[in-house]
Amino acid sequence: MERFAFAGRTCVITGAASGIGAALALNIAARKARLVLVDRDAGGLERVARLCREVGAPVVDEHVIDLADGGDRLDLAAAVASRHGGADLLINNAGVTMTGTFEQNSMADFDWLLEINLHAPIRLTKAFLPQLLRRRGGHVVAISSLFGLFAPAGQVAYATSKFGLRGFTEALRHELRPRGVGVTVVHPGGIRTNIAISARRSEPDPDGTQAADALRFTERALRMPPEEAARQIVAAVQSRRPRLVITGAARAIDAMVRLMPARYWNLAETVASRLEGSGTARRRPVPPAGRA
């Protein structure tokens, strides 16, 4: 397939008010693309849209939408078709997480997470698919996670959603590539976003322990700036790369899972136990790989 050119193309980005979504919006804006930004955070969305206009985006549309509401997004697709003629690039970036084990998670919280992380990208892709097929050289991006490759204890809901998104995107790629539409699945590792801090709590946190743990995790493990993640994702879209794993640690874990598909968690627990014994780690359920 030809390289994806951003100038003059219409790009839809969910979760655009912060984190990787905001960094992607600014990177693509500088490439003179038309932007359709989606987020439930109206204030953050307005700020990012203003910055995108300042760096050169010819058009920036803002859509304040809560992707947890279960909508089919046909109204959004119709608005994009009416204003721009259709979408050329869809980036399913929005994502959330929550704390606790599967036993502790309520089904209401589990369903809330699946709606945003898995069902919303499927609904959005379905809504925009006719436009992507009609317009020459379209592309779809799904931001999965390191936890779409590696399934740790304490992250059953999040891993379920991200493994599901990975499977959906990979199968979709096999269907769409012969029809001229590229598809990229992205597995970020430790990206400095607020996803751990803003995680939904499965249990009350009166003493602030969960919040403090999330802050420590963010400061210790989420190191890569979202701007660097966005740069790599944009390059992957340009080259029509089917799969992108971001950060060296994520690539190492990916390799470990490939080599030990049934036993990688045993190794991970052994390493964590040794680190705990040396005083350099604390044994807690693993927080989510940073991205939002």
C-alpha positions in Angstrom: 0.0 0.0 0.0 1.1 3.6 -0.6 2.4 5.6 2.4 -0.3 7.4 4.3 0.0 11.2 3.8 -1.6 13.4 6.5 -1.9 16.8 4.7 -5.5 17.5 3.8 -6.8 14.2 5.2 -9.5 13.9 7.9 -8.4 12.2 11.1 -10.7 11.1 13.9 -9.0 10.7 17.3 -10.8 9.5 20.5 -9.5 10.2 23.9 -8.0 13.4 22.5 -8.1 15.6 25.6 -5.0 14.2 27.2 -2.1 11.7 27.1 -1.3 9.9 23.9 -4.5 11.2 22.3 -3.6 14.9 22.8 0.0 14.2 21.7 -1.3 12.5 18.5 -3.6 15.4 17.8 -0.8 17.9 18.0 1.6 15.8 15.9 -1.0 15.3 13.2 -2.1 18.9 13.3 1.4 20.0 12.5 1.1 17.9 9.3 -1.8 20.0 8.1 -4.5 17.4 8.6 -8.2 18.1 9.4 -8.9 16.9 12.9 -12.0 15.5 14.5 -11.3 15.3 18.2 -13.5 13.2 20.6 -13.4 13.1 24.4 -15.8 13.4 27.3 -13.6 16.1 28.9 -14.9 19.3 27.3 -12.3 21.6 28.9 -9.3 19.4 28.0 -10.7 19.0 24.5 -11.1 22.7 24.0 -7.5 23.3 25.2 -6.0 20.6 22.8 -8.1 21.9 19.9 -6.8 25.4 20.4 -3.2 24.2 20.4 -3.9 22.2 17.3 -5.1 25.3 15.5 -2.0 27.2 16.6 0.4 24.6 15.2 -1.3 24.5 11.8 -4.4 22.3 11.6 -6.6 23.9 8.9 -9.8 22.6 10.6 -10.4 21.2 14.1 -13.8 19.9 15.2 -14.6 19.1 18.8 -17.1 16.4 19.9 -17.8 16.0 23.6 -18.9 12.3 23.8 -18.8 9.9 26.7 -17.9 6.6 25.0 -19.4 4.7 27.9 -23.0 5.5 26.8 -23.2 2.6 24.3 -24.0 4.8 21.3 -23.5 3.4 17.8 -21.7 6.6 16.7 -23.6 6.8 13.4 -24.4 10.4 14.2 -20.7 11.2 14.6 -19.9 9.5 11.3 -22.7 11.4 9.6 -21.4 14.7 10.9 -17.9 13.9 9.6 -19.3 12.9 6.2 -21.4 16.0 6.0 -18.6 18.4 7.0 -15.5 16.7 5.4 -16.8 14.1 3.0 -15.7 11.3 5.3 -12.8 10.1 7.4 -9.4 9.0 6.2 -7.9 7.9 9.5 -9.6 6.6 12.7 -7.5 6.3 15.8 -9.3 4.4 18.6 -7.2 5.7 21.5 -9.6 6.3 24.4 -9.2 3.9 27.3 -9.7 3.5 31.0 -8.8 1.1 33.8 -9.7 0.1 37.3 -8.1 -1.4 40.4 -8.8 -4.7 42.1 -9.0 -8.4 41.4 -11.7 -10.0 39.4 -13.3 -11.1 42.7 -13.4 -7.5 43.9 -14.6 -6.0 40.6 -18.3 -5.5 40.2 -20.0 -6.5 37.0 -21.2 -2.9 36.5 -17.6 -1.7 36.6 -16.4 -4.6 34.4 -19.0 -3.7 31.8 -18.2 0.0 32.0 -14.6 -0.7 31.2 -15.4 -3.1 28.3 -17.8 -0.6 26.8 -15.1 2.1 26.6 -12.0 0.0 25.8 -13.5 -2.6 23.5 -17.1 -2.0 22.4 -16.6 1.7 21.6 -13.7 1.1 19.2 -15.8 -1.7 17.5 -18.8 0.6 17.2 -16.7 3.5 15.9 -15.0 1.3 13.4 -18.3 0.0 12.2 -19.7 3.5 11.9 -16.8 4.9 9.9 -16.0 1.7 7.8 -18.1 2.8 4.8 -16.2 6.1 4.6 -12.8 4.4 5.0 -13.6 2.0 2.2 -14.9 4.6 -0.1 -12.0 7.0 0.4 -8.7 5.9 -1.2 -6.0 4.7 1.2 -7.8 4.9 4.6 -6.3 3.6 7.8 -7.5 2.4 11.3 -5.4 2.5 14.5 -6.3 0.7 17.7 -4.3 1.5 20.9 -4.2 -1.8 22.8 -1.6 -2.1 25.5 1.3 -4.1 26.8 -1.6 -5.9 28.6 -2.9 -7.0 25.3 0.2 -9.2 25.1 0.8 -10.0 28.7 -2.0 -10.7 31.3 -1.0 -10.0 34.9 -2.9 -10.7 38.0 -4.9 -7.7 39.2 -5.8 -6.6 35.7 -8.4 -9.1 34.5 -10.8 -6.5 33.2 -8.2 -4.4 31.5 -6.4 -7.3 29.9 -9.7 -8.8 28.7 -10.5 -5.5 26.9 -7.0 -5.1 25.4 -6.6 -8.7 24.3 -10.1 -8.4 22.7 -9.1 -5.2 20.9 -5.9 -6.8 19.7 -7.9 -9.8 18.2 -10.5 -7.5 16.6 -7.9 -5.3 15.0 -5.7 -8.1 13.7 -8.7 -9.9 12.1 -10.0 -6.6 10.7 -6.6 -6.0 9.1 -6.8 -9.3 7.3 -10.2 -8.3 5.9 -9.4 -4.7 4.9 -5.9 -4.9 3.6 -7.0 -6.4 0.2 -9.5 -3.5 0.0 -6.9 -0.8 0.4 -7.4 0.1 4.0 -4.5 -0.2 6.4 -4.8 -1.3 10.1 -2.3 -0.9 12.9 -2.5 -2.3 16.4 -0.4 -0.5 19.0 0.9 -2.0 22.3 2.3 0.8 24.5 4.3 0.0 27.6 5.2 2.6 30.2 3.9 5.9 28.7 3.6 8.9 31.1 -0.2 9.4 31.2 -2.8 9.7 33.9 -4.5 6.4 33.4 -3.2 4.8 36.7 -4.0 7.9 38.7 -7.5 8.2 37.2 -8.3 4.5 37.5 -11.8 3.6 38.9 -11.5 2.1 42.4 -13.1 -1.2 43.0 -13.1 -0.7 46.8 -13.3 2.4 49.0 -10.0 4.1 49.5 -10.6 6.2 52.7 -6.9 6.4 53.6 -5.7 7.2 50.1 -3.6 4.0 49.8 -4.7 3.1 46.3 -4.3 6.7 45.1 -0.8 6.8 46.6 0.2 3.5 45.0 -1.1 4.8 41.6 1.0 8.0 41.9 4.1 6.0 42.9 3.6 3.7 39.9 3.1 6.6 37.6 6.3 8.3 38.8 8.4 5.1 38.8 7.2 3.1 35.8 5.6 5.5 33.3 8.6 7.1 31.8 8.2 7.7 28.1 6.7 11.0 27.2 3.4 10.7 25.2 4.9 12.9 22.5 7.5 10.1 21.8 4.7 7.5 21.7 2.7 9.7 19.3 5.8 10.1 17.1 6.2 6.4 16.8 2.5 5.8 16.1 2.4 8.4 13.4 5.4 6.8 11.7 3.7 3.4 11.9 0.6 4.9 10.2 2.7 6.5 7.5 4.5 3.2 6.7 1.3 1.1 7.1 3.0 -0.9 9.8 0.6 -3.6 11.1 1.9 -3.8 14.6 3.8 -1.5 16.9 5.1 -2.3 20.4 6.4 0.8 22.2 9.2 0.8 24.8 12.1 -1.6 25.2 10.6 -3.2 28.3 7.3 -3.9 26.4 9.3 -5.6 23.6 11.2 -7.7 26.1 8.0 -8.8 27.8 6.5 -9.6 24.4 9.5 -11.8 23.6 9.2 -13.5 27.0 5.5 -14.3 26.4 6.3 -15.8 23.0 9.0 -18.0 24.5 7.1 -19.0 27.5 3.4 -18.7 26.7 2.2 -20.9 29.5 4.8 -20.0 32.1 5.7 -16.4 31.8 3.8 -15.4 34.9 5.8 -17.8 37.0 9.0 -16.0 35.8 7.4 -12.6 36.4 6.5 -13.5 40.0 10.0 -14.9 40.6 11.6 -11.7 39.5 9.1 -9.6 41.5 9.8 -11.7 44.6 13.6 -11.3 44.3 13.2 -7.6 43.8 10.9 -7.4 46.9 13.6 -9.3 48.9 16.2 -6.8 47.9 13.9 -4.0 49.0 13.5 -2.5 45.5 9.9 -3.6 44.8 6.6 -4.1 46.6 4.3 -7.0 45.9 1.0 -5.5 44.7 -1.4 -6.2 41.9 0.2 -4.8 38.7 -1.2 -1.4 37.7 -2.0 -0.8 34.0 0.7 -0.1 31.4 0.5 3.7 31.0 -1.6 5.0 28.1 -4.8 6.9 27.7 
